[in-house]
Amino acid sequence: MINGKMHCNNLCQYLPLIGRVLLGLIFVLSGFGKLSDPAGTAGYMTAYGLPYANVLVWPTGLIEFGGGLLLMLGWHARWAAAALILFVIAATLVFHQFWNVDAAQMQMQQINFLKNLAIIGGLLYVVAYGSGACSLSKGCKPAEPSA
């Protein structure tokens, strides 16, 4: 530590990239699953009372897949993260109402609810600080040597 700041050279430039990839992966996989099985996804959405599920499945899958991919690549990462935050808020409130389920489902729904809050926290970090040093928007410049 120098002057109260941690210096981490090359490692720090790659940590935001790793974080974005890990954060975006859940959206890319989930979006791909929705787009490859629209009937199954629409059935799941209908079971939760969503109207027009056959139509909603497409923008839902595209937001997740496209937003997750943009986040992972660091291309307009702040906008992608903001869109994914709105998506996660809506999905959490519809699909993970732990306060409104029977005791057998309560713990799992609460875990999913809290997981989504953690994901929102990570996405807020991207909105606030951007994609980091390694991204399609900025390239990947070598870190400057520390003193």
PyMOL commands that set and color helices and strands:
alter all, ss='L'
color gray80, all
select helices_A, chain A and resi 9-36+38-47+53-73+77-95+98-100+103-129
alter helices_A, ss='H'
color red, helices_A
deselect
rebuild
show_as cartoon
